């Protein structure tokens, strides 16, 4: 049986949070099976915490070269994924995305997709530009429903710009120009476990938005392990499990980090006592920092003129000096133009 600390360390090893990965940015995005990217800055910080020597321009260059793309993927939300993973797994997600779109049953989905493909063939558009054009052709449809249907049903990628975090507040979307190369569910299971294992089918379902995974995983040549609560977990044969006594360094993870969103049962990283402090009632997932491998508080950045402050809100008392080195390095990456950097404890979350 795996202890909670065993499970924690196995997870951190695969997430490259015990030791930063030595490689390039496309490699780390592939190893993580993507990063949540609802907002532009968090995935950059997520990569910074996992990749040795990472600089903002490395991801910026990969996005402009389209070796990494920002697109609707897992859970019908925006992610950074490699172009190869977009080609392999976007077709696999189509039934889930179609089911999400069909909550608007008044729409002729085939006609809307055909119209969007035709309009976007002329060049990328923001959704504020695309929706009125669609409504001209479908005047009886709700414009937001038209936009949502296109997001779910039409494979699109966001168009990067020269903004600091590679995207403006209102980004344009375009046709991907990436030939589909569909992979099977078994391949996706292997990729998930390589990045998140050991895990239960419910964990992978929460991460991906797909169902029917217990049947798939049960039919594969996977290791079966007992988790801390005795529940069955699956893992790749020979997957890294370094043991619960391995030291875990302080790490700062951004809002909506893939580590938090990768499981139905998050106790391997976020103790139950603190889950309400990490995920808000409107489902925002706050930025957290890890001490000894587990969530020990939340953090946020406040910028005023040339001064940038990293405000930490501890769940449990932690000596400030344990957080300062990693925290101030992260702050310098996030706010490169700030002249003064500081780390402060704040009482509220």
N, C-alpha and C positions, 0 to 999 in steps of 0.2 A: 504494500500500500504506500502510495506517495503521501508524504506529509505536506502541509500547506506550504512550508518553506521549500520543499523539494519542487513543488509545482511552480512556485514563484520563480525560483532560479532557472528552471527549464524554460519558462516563458521569457524571462529577461535575456537568456542566452540567445534565443531565436530572434528576439526583437533587437539584438545588438545593443542592449542596455547594460550588459556587464562589461563588455569591451566594445569600443567603437569599431565599426567595420573599416577595413583598409581596402578601398576600391573606389569606383566612380559612382556618381549620383544615380545613373540609370540602374546600376547593379543593386544599390540599396533599395530603390523603389520596387524593383522586381522581387527582391528577397522578402519584402514586407507585403507583397501582393497588393501594393498601393497604399496611399495615405488619404485619409479623409480630407477634403478640400472645399468645404462649404465656403470658407473665407480664404483669401489669398495668402496671408502671412503664416498661419499655423503649420502647413506642411513644410515650409522652409525650416521652421524651428524644430519640427519633428525629425527632419533629416539631420539637422545640426547636432541633435542629441545622440545620433546613431552613427554618423559617418566622420571618420578622422579627416581633419584638414578641409572640411567642407566650407565653401564660400558661396555667397548668394549667387554669384554669376555662374557657378557650375550648374545649378538648376535652371537658371534663366536661359543659359545656352541650350540645355537639353530640351526645354520647352519650345524654344524657337526652331530648333532642329527637328522637332516633333519625334524625338526618340522617347520622350515622356509627354503625355497629354493629360489635360484636365477635362473630365467627361463624366456623365451620369453612369454609375456602375453599381457597386454593392449597395443593397438596401434602397435602391433608386435615389441615391444621393451622389453628390459630386465627389470625385476622387482624382488624385494624381495616380496614373498607372503608366506602365511602359506601353509603347505602341504595339509591341508584340502581345502583351496581355489584353489590350483593347481588342485586337484582332481575334484572339483566342476565346475570350470570355464574354465579350459583349453579346455575341449571338446566343450564348448559353443563358444569359439573363433575360432574353427577349420575352419569354412567357411571364416572368414575374413583372417586368415593366409594363407589358400589355395589360395584365390584371390591374395594376395600379391606375393606368389610364382609363380603364373602363368604368370607373366610378362616375364618369360623365357619360351616361348612356345615350345622350341626345346627339352625339357627334358621329358623323360618318368618318370613321377613323381612316379607312383606306384613302378616301378623297383628301382628307386633311394632310396625310403624310405625302401624298403625291404633290399637293400644292406646295407644301414646305420644301420638298426636294427641288421643285422647279424654281421657287423663289430664291433659295439659298445657292442654287447652281450659279446664279449671277454674282455671288459674293457673300461674305459673312454679314450678319445683321445682329443687333441686339434684339432682345425679345420685345422691347418697347417699339422697335421698328418693325418687327415681324408680325406682331399681333394685329395691328391695324390692317396690314396687307391681307392677312388671312381673313379678317372679319369682312373685308370687302367681298370675298368669295363665299363666306358663310355668315351672312348677316344675322341669322337667327340664333347663332351660337354665342355663348358667353366667351368674351375674349380671353379671360384667364384660363378657361377650360381648353381653349384652342392651344394656347401656349404650353400648358401642362402636357397635353396630348403629344405635342411635337417633342418636348423634352424626353418623354418616356419612349416614344415609338420610333423616333428618327435618330440613328446614331450620329451624334454631333460632338465636336470638340470646341472648347473655348479657344479664342484666338489670343495669344500672348501679346503684350505690348512692352514698352520700355519702362513701365512703372516699376517702382522699387521691388514689389513682390510679384512682378510679371503680369499683373492684371489690374485694370481700372475698377472703379466701383461698379460700373455698368459694362460688363464685357460683351463682346460680340461672339456669336457662335457660328461655326461653319461646318460644311461637310468634311469628314475626316481625311479623305483621300488615302485611306488605309484598307487594303483588301482583307476581308474577313478570312480567318483561318481557324475555324471552330475546333475547340477542344472539348473533351468529354467531362462529365462530372467527376470521374475518378481522378483525372488530372487536377481538377480544382481542389479536390479533397487533399491530394498530396501537397499542393502549394499552400493550402490553408494550414495544414499540420506543420509544415516546414517553418511557417512564420508564427504560429499561435499554439501549437501543440504542447503537451497532450491536451485533448479537448473532447467534449461530448458532442454528439450530433446537434443538440440544441444550441451549443455555442456557435458552431459553424452556421447554423440556420439564422441566428441572430446577426452574425457578421455579414452574411451574404444576402439574406432575404429569400433564399430558396428553401423549399420544403423537400420531404422525402429523403433526407440525407442519412437517416439511420439505416435504411435498407441498403443504400449504396456503400456506406462505410462497413457494414456488417459483412458484405460480400467481398471486401478487399483483403489483401494480405497485410493486415495492420496488427500492431501489438495492442493488446487489451490490458489496461491497468486499472487498479482501484484508486480513485481519488481520495482526498482527505475525508470526505463524507461517505466513502464506500461506493459511490456511483461509478459506473463504468466510463472510462476514458479511452480514447483511441490515440495511437501515435504511430509515426513512421518507424519501421524497424531500424534500430540503431540511432534514433533521434537523440540529440544532445540533452542529457539530464545531469548537470554537473553536481547536484546535491545541495541540500539546504544550508550547508555550512560555508559555502563559497561567499566571500565578501561581495556586496553590491554597492557600487558608488552612488553618490547623490546624482540624481538626474532631474532635469526640468522638462516637462512635457507640455505641449500647447493645448489650447482648447480643442475639443473633439479629437483627441489623439486616438490613433488606431488601436493602441494597447487597451484603452478603456472600452472602446466600442466593439472589440473583437469577441466578446463573450456574453452569454446569457447570465452566467454566474461570474461576477467580477471580483469575488472575494480573493482570488489569487493575487490581486493587486490593490483593490480597494476594500478595506474591512467594512463589514455590514454597518457598523456604527457610523461610518462617514459617508455612506453612499448618497444620502440626502444632501450632503454638503458639496458633492461633486456634480451630481445631475440635478438641475433645477426643475421646477414644476413645468416650465415650458420646454423641457428637454434639451436645454443647453448643457453641454458637458464642459465644466470649467477646467482651466489649466491647473495641473497638479505638479507637485514635486515628490520624488521618491527618496526616502531615507531607509536604508537597509532593505531596499527592494519594494517597499509598500508605500502607498499614498500617505504622506505625512502632513499635507496642507495644500492650499491653493495659492496661486500667485497671479499678479497682474502688473502691468507696466503703466506708469504714469509719466507723461512727458510734459515739461514746462520750460519753454525756451530751449536753452542748451543743457538743461538738467533732466536726466532720466532716472526714475526711481523704480526699483523692483520691490513691490510690496508683497510680503508673504503673510499668509493667514494660517498659522499652524493648527493642526488637529491635536497634536500632542507636543509638549515642550521639546524643542531641539536647539542645542547651542548654535547661535548665529554663525559662529566661525565654521561650522560644518557645512553651511549653505553658501558662504560668501564666494569661495573660489569659483565653483561651477555657476552660481547664480550671476555673478558679475561678468563672467565670460559670455554667458548667454545674453545678458543685457547689452553688452558691447556689440554682439552680433545683431541683435534686434534693433538697436538704436545707434548705428555707426556714426551719426553726425553729432551725437551728444558729447558735450565737453566734460560733464561731471556725471559720474555713475554712483549710485548708492543702493544698498539693500536695507530695507526697513521692515519691521514687524508691525502689522496692523491687527487690531482686535477683531474686525468684522470680516466675514467671508463674502 
